[in-house]
Structure formats: C-alpha cells, structure tokens
C-alpha cells in the first residue's frame, strides 16, 4: 500500500472515533517524512484535538517560523486564545491580517483580543471599521462588550439588541444581554434572555454557566448548583466550574463540600488567584485564620482589585508577599479599597506600629485625624494621605516593601485571641457640634441611629434596605431616631416622613460623607446604631458603639460579616441579624431594649 492510500485509511480510522490508535500510525509516517509540511500540519491538528497541546504548539511554531504557514498561525492563535495568552494571540492575528487584510473574520478576532486585553478604544475602532460597509452582528456584540466593561450600559444594551436583531437565535448575543441585565439588576429581563438561550441549546456550556451565576447572585443557591453541575457534566475538567460550585455551596453554608471543590480547582490550576480567594473566604468562615491568610493575597491578582486600588501598578513590584519581614525595613502600608475595609484592617495598626519603626501608613484623608487621635501620640507622623507615597516614584525608591492593609492579617490575626477586645478608635473630645448638643440637651430617650443603604459596590442593592423595612423600630416607645445615612437620600427620607407620623433627626450642618470626625462624634452620642453593611457600620464598630447590623445574603456578604453566629470577631459591639428578623416586633424590642 502506498503512503497516500495508507494515510487515507488512517484518516478514516481517526474519523471513525479510533483517534489515539490512528494518531500513533499517523505520527509514525510523519517521523519518516518530517519535511512534509502538510503531514506536520495535520499531525498538529490531531495533537490539538487529543489535548497534546505542547506538541501541537511546537509543530505550529515550526511551520510558522520555517514556512510562514497561515493556517498554523490561525490554529496557534486559537490555542493562545483558549490559554488566555492574549498578547501572543494579538501578535499572531496581526501577522494573519498582514497577509489577508480584507478578511472580516480576522478583524473580528483582533477586535475580540483587544477587548480581552482591556484595550477598549482600539477594539471599538476595529469594530467600527468592520461596520462601515457591513452590518456585522459579531462586531456589534464586541463593541457592546467594550461598552459593558466600561459601564456604558445603555450603549451596550443598544449594541447587543442590534446584534440580536441581525441574528435572532444567536445564543452569544442572548447571553450578552442576559449578563448586562444581570449586572444592572434587571433580574426578570436577565432571566428571560438566559432561558431563551438555553431553550435554543440546552447543552450550551456558556449559557448554563451564566444562568448558574445569575441564580447564585439572586440567592437561589440550589438552582445555581443544579446548573453548575450540568455545566460540569459537559466539561468535567473545568476548574472554573469547580470554583463556582464551591461558591454556591459556601453560600449554603456547606463549608466542607465548598472547601473540597475549590481545593480540587486549585490542584488543577495552582496559580489561579480567584480560586485562592475563594478558599481564603471559606477558611475565614471556619475560623481557620492562619491558613486563610495564606490564600487571601489571591485577591491582589484579580482585575477588580487593581482597578479599585489606583496605586497598584506603581507598588506591585515591592509587594510584601512573604510571612516574615526584617524589623528595620522601610515599610509602606496602603489602605484597603473603601473606607469600610480601611477601618476594619486599621485594628491591626497598633500591632504594626509597635513592631516596626520605619513605617508609613497611607490613609483616606477623612480618617487622618481619627488615627492621630486614637493611637499613641508618638505615632502621629506615621500617617499620611493616600497616594502621597504610593503615587510618587521618588518617594517609593526609599521604600523596601509595600503591603495592602488586608494582608496584615497573616502577621497579626492568626487566631481568635488575636482580635481586639476593646474599641481601637477614640472620640475626639474637643470636637464641637453645637447643633447636636442642643438636640441632645433635653433628650432622655433611647437614641437610635439609622443607616439603611450601601453605595458604589456590586452588591449595593442586596445590602440596602428601605425605610419601610425599619417600621418595627418606629413602633418602639421612648425612642428618638437620627439619620446617619450618607449619600443622596433627602427625597426618599422626605417622602417617608411625609407619609408617616415619625420624626427622624437630620443634622443640617454635618456632612455625613466627608466629615468622618463629626460622624464619629454623633455615633458616640447614640445608644445604638441600626445599619446595613456599609462604612458607617465599620466606624461604629471601631468606636465600640452598640450596633445592630442587618446581614446581606451570603453571596453579597464580605468575610467579616459572614459568620455562622450573630457576631464577628472584628467588632465586639456589633450584633448581626437576618433581614427576616425585621418583621418580628418582639425580637426588635428585645435587641434594642436589652
């Protein structure tokens, strides 16, 4: 039998499903004919299908380097795309376009890779060039994804709908619309688009995964698990699904199951930062602090961390990732994300200040006076405004290590005994608020502060309440109420007071958002604060103010509120309750009056 006939028989065998045995025969022929580019290319295709990716890549690279082989560039591009090696993908697709600059398929690929690289303006420009002479649904979808990523939600919606209008049964565009509406909390629309996509293809991995994520963030954890399991059935080795299943079980308090799932995911992808963060949250919930902090730095590698912390790019080369540090090192501590997290992790600042001499702590300017008043006066000059060093390259040269405040846990919070028992913030004694003093002068009632909203985070809606949710507090006798809610709530508060015979005092001269010293003074004069998960809750906890915190759903709760009992080790004065408890007047009466 000549080689051509033998190859035909091998290909028939391969296509019949006997891939591995056919591959061995094919490779044997190739090794005897290594100069044959067609044989090498087909061998690489087989290797790709058989998950022999390293060998496939070597053969594609050989064909590209020695023959500028176009199909090899396209196939290697697709491998890099799957591996999320987007810079390499872009280099190859540019080479392909140099050979065939008019092919819209390759332009679409380039636009998509630019989107994945967060080079949104360039991606949009590529999409626009495609759309000049063509109504191209893929280009509209990628343009929409860029708008989605940059939070131009109306533009994204318009572009996704245009794409869907051109291709009404395309599950990719249905998924784009589902994800967008999920993000802007249009839950019914999101579910509608996901279910329509699922109806068109019940085995579409992306749809099943998106639908599971939707139900997870809707608090329908069992449904989420069901869909994640269907996704895993389609792709049993998918570590992302294992991690997502871990998150869903974590939300159901199935901690041992969640831990096993995420450890399986980590065993497959040891350097995945999202998996590490998931495991750290599970271990924190289990009070296994020492091991939890080992994985908590995984958050540093996530895109949402670097986008929120503007100094990350300048300081990341000096990040302290190890568990030991020389006492004489020049150390810069940078506040963690928002004000709430900063206040929480500031509980470790006294430990830090006592241990290291060459230390600077960057902080939100609104907290500067509180720190300087609360901690030993010899440390007053250790605190500086956020960005004063981390965004100054000359000053950074003098720093040996930088560390984000949340990473201090691995040094100072390795067991329950290490958490503070007493408040670590102090009221500024000489602070004067004549308006408040006048109100309090003849007020002998129980003074209750109210803060019912969270802003500027993904789960703000899930965390927030309405004033109507607090009605059982207003039924209590001998109580006076104070508005401690920052943000634009004047209209909401005014309408509520107009419709109800209730008095809630708002201090006209106190800026609750910018004047945290004044807010601390108000909190210190209350008997109790009733709040949701927001920065005011943290300030109250740090001051030791008696606080009743209404917990958000598990999936929307940060680790410091997410414990199985009603307490958090971070703040001794805070008691947590479920939202459903707000409907029980006797329960409310008991927790306020006791």
GIJONOR-V950028 format. One record per residue. N is the residue number from 1. RES is the residue in one small letter. SS is DSSP state (h for helix, s for strand, l for the rest). Layout:
n: (N & N)
res: (RES & RES)
ss: (SS & SS)
//
This chain:
n: (1 & 2 & 3 & 4 & 5 & 6 & 7 & 8 & 9 & 10 & 11 & 12 & 13 & 14 & 15 & 16 & 17 & 18 & 19 & 20 & 21 & 22 & 23 & 24 & 25 & 26 & 27 & 28 & 29 & 30 & 31 & 32 & 33 & 34 & 35 & 36 & 37 & 38 & 39 & 40 & 41 & 42 & 43 & 44 & 45 & 46 & 47 & 48 & 49 & 50 & 51 & 52 & 53 & 54 & 55 & 56 & 57 & 58 & 59 & 60 & 61 & 62 & 63 & 64 & 65 & 66 & 67 & 68 & 69 & 70 & 71 & 72 & 73 & 74 & 75 & 76 & 77 & 78 & 79 & 80 & 81 & 82 & 83 & 84 & 85 & 86 & 87 & 88 & 89 & 90 & 91 & 92 & 93 & 94 & 95 & 96 & 97 & 98 & 99 & 100 & 101 & 102 & 103 & 104 & 105 & 106 & 107 & 108 & 109 & 110 & 111 & 112 & 113 & 114 & 115 & 116 & 117 & 118 & 119 & 120 & 121 & 122 & 123 & 124 & 125 & 126 & 127 & 128 & 129 & 130 & 131 & 132 & 133 & 134 & 135 & 136 & 137 & 138 & 139 & 140 & 141 & 142 & 143 & 144 & 145 & 146 & 147 & 148 & 149 & 150 & 151 & 152 & 153 & 154 & 155 & 156 & 157 & 158 & 159 & 160 & 161 & 162 & 163 & 164 & 165 & 166 & 167 & 168 & 169 & 170 & 171 & 172 & 173 & 174 & 175 & 176 & 177 & 178 & 179 & 180 & 181 & 182 & 183 & 184 & 185 & 186 & 187 & 188 & 189 & 190 & 191 & 192 & 193 & 194 & 195 & 196 & 197 & 198 & 199 & 200 & 201 & 202 & 203 & 204 & 205 & 206 & 207 & 208 & 209 & 210 & 211 & 212 & 213 & 214 & 215 & 216 & 217 & 218 & 219 & 220 & 221 & 222 & 223 & 224 & 225 & 226 & 227 & 228 & 229 & 230 & 231 & 232 & 233 & 234 & 235 & 236 & 237 & 238 & 239 & 240 & 241 & 242 & 243 & 244 & 245 & 246 & 247 & 248 & 249 & 250 & 251 & 252 & 253 & 254 & 255 & 256 & 257 & 258 & 259 & 260 & 261 & 262 & 263 & 264 & 265 & 266 & 267 & 268 & 269 & 270 & 271 & 272 & 273 & 274 & 275 & 276 & 277 & 278 & 279 & 280 & 281 & 282 & 283 & 284 & 285 & 286 & 287 & 288 & 289 & 290 & 291 & 292 & 293 & 294 & 295 & 296 & 297 & 298 & 299 & 300 & 301 & 302 & 303 & 304 & 305 & 306 & 307 & 308 & 309 & 310 & 311 & 312 & 313 & 314 & 315 & 316 & 317 & 318 & 319 & 320 & 321 & 322 & 323 & 324 & 325 & 326 & 327 & 328 & 329 & 330 & 331 & 332 & 333 & 334 & 335 & 336 & 337 & 338 & 339 & 340 & 341 & 342 & 343 & 344 & 345 & 346 & 347 & 348 & 349 & 350 & 351 & 352 & 353 & 354 & 355 & 356 & 357 & 358 & 359 & 360 & 361 & 362 & 363 & 364 & 365 & 366 & 367 & 368 & 369 & 370 & 371 & 372 & 373 & 374 & 375 & 376 & 377 & 378 & 379 & 380 & 381 & 382 & 383 & 384 & 385 & 386 & 387 & 388 & 389 & 390 & 391 & 392 & 393 & 394 & 395 & 396 & 397 & 398 & 399 & 400 & 401 & 402 & 403 & 404 & 405 & 406 & 407 & 408 & 409 & 410 & 411 & 412 & 413 & 414 & 415 & 416 & 417 & 418 & 419 & 420 & 421 & 422 & 423 & 424 & 425 & 426 & 427 & 428 & 429 & 430 & 431 & 432 & 433 & 434 & 435 & 436 & 437 & 438 & 439 & 440 & 441 & 442 & 443 & 444 & 445 & 446 & 447 & 448 & 449 & 450 & 451 & 452 & 453 & 454 & 455 & 456 & 457 & 458 & 459 & 460 & 461 & 462 & 463 & 464 & 465 & 466 & 467 & 468 & 469 & 470 & 471 & 472 & 473 & 474 & 475 & 476 & 477 & 478 & 479 & 480 & 481 & 482 & 483 & 484 & 485 & 486 & 487 & 488 & 489 & 490 & 491 & 492 & 493 & 494 & 495 & 496 & 497 & 498 & 499 & 500 & 501 & 502 & 503 & 504 & 505 & 506 & 507 & 508 & 509 & 510 & 511 & 512 & 513 & 514 & 515 & 516 & 517 & 518 & 519 & 520 & 521 & 522 & 523 & 524 & 525 & 526 & 527 & 528 & 529 & 530 & 531 & 532 & 533 & 534 & 535 & 536 & 537 & 538 & 539 & 540 & 541 & 542 & 543 & 544 & 545 & 546 & 547 & 548 & 549 & 550 & 551 & 552 & 553 & 554 & 555 & 556 & 557 & 558 & 559 & 560 & 561 & 562 & 563 & 564 & 565 & 566 & 567 & 568 & 569 & 570 & 571 & 572 & 573 & 574 & 575 & 576 & 577 & 578 & 579 & 580 & 581 & 582 & 583 & 584 & 585 & 586 & 587 & 588 & 589 & 590 & 591 & 592 & 593 & 594)
res: (x & x & x & x & x & x & x & x & x & x & x & x & x & x & x & x & x & x & x & x & x & x & x & x & x & x & x & x & x & x & x & x & x & x & x & x & x & x & x & x & x & x & x & x & x & x & x & x & x & x & x & x & x & x & x & x & x & x & x & x & x & x & x & x & x & x & x & x & x & x & x & x & x & x & x & x & x & x & x & x & x & x & x & x & x & x & x & x & x & x & x & x & x & x & x & x & x & x & x & x & x & x & x & x & x & x & x & x & x & x & x & x & x & x & x & x & x & x & x & x & x & x & x & x & x & x & x & x & x & x & x & x & x & x & x & x & x & x & x & x & x & x & x & x & x & x & x & x & x & x & x & x & x & x & x & x & x & x & x & x & x & x & x & x & x & x & x & x & x & x & x & x & x & x & x & x & x & x & x & x & x & x & x & x & x & x & x & x & x & x & x & x & x & x & x & x & x & x & x & x & x & x & x & x & x & x & x & x & x & x & x & x & x & x & x & x & x & x & x & x & x & x & x & x & x & x & x & x & x & x & x & x & x & x & x & x & x & x & x & x & x & x & x & x & x & x & x & x & x & x & x & x & x & x & x & x & x & x & x & x & x & x & x & x & x & x & x & x & x & x & x & x & x & x & x & x & x & x & x & x & x & x & x & x & x & x & x & x & x & x & x & x & x & x & x & x & x & x & x & x & x & x & x & x & x & x & x & x & x & x & x & x & x & x & x & x & x & x & x & x & x & x & x & x & x & x & x & x & x & x & x & x & x & x & x & x & x & x & x & x & x & x & x & x & x & x & x & x & x & x & x & x & x & x & x & x & x & x & x & x & x & x & x & x & x & x & x & x & x & x & x & x & x & x & x & x & x & x & x & x & x & x & x & x & x & x & x & x & x & x & x & x & x & x & x & x & x & x & x & x & x & x & x & x & x & x & x & x & x & x & x & x & x & x & x & x & x & x & x & x & x & x & x & x & x & x & x & x & x & x & x & x & x & x & x & x & x & x & x & x & x & x & x & x & x & x & x & x & x & x & x & x & x & x & x & x & x & x & x & x & x & x & x & x & x & x & x & x & x & x & x & x & x & x & x & x & x & x & x & x & x & x & x & x & x & x & x & x & x & x & x & x & x & x & x & x & x & x & x & x & x & x & x & x & x & x & x & x & x & x & x & x & x & x & x & x & x & x & x & x & x & x & x & x & x & x & x & x & x & x & x & x & x & x & x & x & x & x & x & x & x & x & x & x & x & x & x & x & x & x & x & x & x & x & x & x & x & x & x & x & x & x & x & x & x & x & x & x & x & x & x & x & x & x & x & x & x & x & x & x & x & x & x & x & x & x & x & x & x & x & x & x & x & x)
ss: (l & l & h & h & h & h & h & h & h & h & h & h & h & h & h & l & l & l & h & h & h & h & h & h & h & h & h & h & h & h & h & l & l & l & l & l & h & h & h & h & h & h & h & h & h & h & h & h & h & l & l & l & h & h & h & h & h & h & h & h & h & h & h & h & h & h & h & l & l & h & h & h & h & h & h & h & h & h & h & h & h & h & l & l & l & h & h & h & h & h & h & h & h & h & h & h & h & h & h & l & l & l & l & h & h & h & h & h & h & h & h & h & h & h & h & h & l & l & l & h & h & h & h & h & h & h & h & h & h & h & h & l & l & l & l & l & h & h & h & h & h & h & h & h & h & h & h & h & h & l & l & l & h & h & h & h & h & h & h & h & h & h & h & h & h & h & l & l & l & l & h & h & h & h & h & h & h & h & h & h & h & h & h & l & l & l & h & h & h & h & h & h & h & h & h & h & h & h & h & h & l & l & l & l & h & h & h & h & h & h & h & h & h & h & h & h & h & l & l & l & h & h & h & h & h & h & h & h & h & h & h & h & h & h & l & l & l & l & h & h & h & h & h & h & h & h & h & h & h & h & h & l & l & l & h & h & h & h & h & h & h & h & h & h & h & h & h & h & l & l & l & l & h & h & h & h & h & h & h & h & h & h & h & h & h & l & l & l & h & h & h & h & h & h & h & h & h & h & h & h & h & l & h & h & h & h & h & h & l & l & l & h & h & h & h & h & h & h & s & l & l & l & l & l & l & l & l & l & l & l & s & s & s & s & l & l & l & l & h & h & h & h & h & h & h & h & h & h & h & h & h & h & h & h & h & l & l & l & s & s & s & s & s & l & h & h & h & h & h & h & h & h & h & h & l & l & h & h & h & h & h & h & s & s & s & l & l & l & l & l & l & l & h & h & h & h & l & l & l & l & s & s & s & s & h & h & h & h & h & h & h & h & l & l & l & h & h & h & l & l & l & l & l & l & l & l & l & l & l & l & l & l & l & h & h & h & h & h & h & h & l & l & l & l & l & s & s & s & s & s & s & l & l & l & l & l & l & l & l & h & h & h & h & l & l & l & h & h & h & h & h & h & h & h & l & l & l & l & s & s & s & s & s & l & l & l & l & l & l & h & h & h & h & h & h & h & h & h & h & l & l & l & l & s & s & l & l & l & l & l & l & l & l & l & l & h & h & h & h & h & h & h & h & h & l & l & l & s & s & s & s & l & l & l & h & h & h & h & h & h & h & h & h & l & l & l & s & s & s & s & l & l & l & h & h & h & l & l & h & h & h & l & l & l & l & l & s & s & l & l & s & s & s & s & s & s & s & l & h & h & h & h & h & l & h & h & h & h & h & h & h & h & h & l)
//
